[in-house]
């Protein structure tokens, strides 16, 4: 270390010593309070994504401003506590605030990194990098039970490289200016730009990356490997508003992939696209064109599914058309095809079919040329009823996700496997939509099961058989298209949300984690109805109107259609899109591991990250203010007196220890008033948890030598050499370097489930790494059973539970208390692997803690 | 029975954009304005049964608009929508004859309920 740094450190340390301990803790408490306020604000903003609220730009600007103020205040407190060790955090905050300001003004902030993304590598929030078509496909790829051909996108970086490499930025900009000023016609400008783009050279890096990605998909066999090459527009909801404006190419040979790239780029400036931008006043946004490449499926049968009949949208039927070979004949309507009318209701029977005399088809592979259909196949249906059903099921899952009737391109390969190629909104004349006055007559005929109960978490209409899900149900058995009915809204339900047609809970909030997931998958959701699980019968057919907050008996097609044919969903409003964009820079938590190398001010990507970082660093700084029990006792810490042989120092942030004990240096467990600490202690001291046998080694000796070395290794010097509990009335942070390992528990308990959390970290042990890892995975089992999200890295266990009701959080804290005692037993008594299993069994078999409602 | 008419005035287009289809679904005839000048012009021609107005606006603000409505259309009812932290002016609006006030952001159901109540009262005023 440089002498200057040493000096700084020394001065810094002295500087901190001069700040009274009480003041430090007051600041820390302030940080906790402001974090809570910020989390509530974020949850409030997230709740607005459900569509039930009308909010304006001012709401967005005000919320971002308030958040920034809270985070800045915390950054100030952190630097106060740490003697300005984290000044870099201010830069991070300002930079992020600046980006948010730009988003609020309606401009785009594009953070491009790579040139090429495989469809399954596209993250949430990357629509501006990969374009909407690729982005939507990547979202669909995550839906269960649907297969998509492999593909990749040449992202916005490729477009920019291309323009830069060919010196086209300024030339195009000035041509567009002449168009905007109406000095030149749209045709002449479009032709001029088109020629410049087609005549350019593809930069070597783009060329290499496109061919490499394609080669990987072809698995090295480029002969006979074909792609579809499509535009993937950026800005607005490109998929909706620019539909059909840009070019797509099918059956592109490997050798033509690069020229297809140029052709798609040129179509960004075709006359229709330029006119549309002028009309919609979209020129202030950057024009850019990512290009989507997808492998062609060698199809036996292919075609198009309309999830509604555009001419008869009030009939509960889908239209399915298909032909042998590639689907292009069907798309372009060039030849006779088979048409099936298939019921939208399970089991999706074919109600009517017209079998065309199919003389021509496109050969599935190589040439893609038209050829004659073999005689015996001509008048034979190209789909079996089962295949039709499979296609319709997939189409309806997609329709539920997009909340719109869809036009789906599909393909069945030689093995009969279904592939979805594309899905886009189906245009249906608004006049065909059932109007509300007629609708209210229809609705009067249906029994209302629940009305104005609870809150709408995501707007929309969904129908299906009610499926009551309880805590111990096997979620993999949840049937697609059912209405999910649950007493609570635990995060674990997230895995079945994409398969539900609607969600109703008795208890839960619109700002909880489950509601957030429901919004992500666009599933109509009503939470907090209190009595849904009692009122709805298992498998009863219901229609959930999460627009008017009414649940009807039966399946009301008219209502489903009314919503499906809504002209524009709230999602396409500008305010909603801005909110979605800014939330991506606010709400996600990426910095979960304090030991990770990116746990730095620069590593913070969102406001949530910054809050997490400040919280952690502030806490570590507090712990470092003392290295032995005396240091903490001298400054107001109290020693816990109990039968349990654990030397625990408690520090009260306020409300954590009974007022009566204020003057005492020792407190007894019944003087703890911190709710989460009470629960942990109840677990830790429950019969059989703490082994009272004499400890075979010098416990104190272990703690002072081994532990401190160990904890500084794994915790980056952040753990004290003492067992320390920092308590608030509804907060606890317990750091226990017990024996050879360490445990850190942090928890907050309050009236709102979405603010409740428990985080548990554990590592270390006396044995070799294999056994420690084994023990880590045993802990993982226990914690996952209790609903924790668990990460195991070597012998380090990181577990977190969020969104817990009062009962759940108390149960889980009790469990954590027992777990602390249990892990210590392992350390002291562990002799061989068999012991681990034995003790695990013992732990699991111990009576479940009493329920407290 | 004659259709109930609703006028929405808010300089943030999103408010009218989202409320119009919802209220039309409830059977109202709805007109939307994003500046008070054109809303006042329309007021010269007709009295709506129910007015929904924002308070903070360029030109004649919501309070001024409320006064004009009360002067010209005494039987109509006015619902005021206000941003967070302007409760003081909401109180003033109530004194000046506004029927109800709703703070932004609001749930669509709140506005639908408020309009339903205001409509009943407006009809009573006329009867």
Interface residues (C-beta under 8 A of the other chain):
Chain A: X48 X52 X53 X54 X55 X56 X57 X58 X59 X62 X436 X437 X452 X456 X547 X548 X549 X566 X567 X570 X573 X574 X575
Chain B: X10 X12 X14 X15 X17 X18 X19 X21 X24 X25 X26 X27 X83 X84 X104 X105 X106 X107 X108 X109 X111
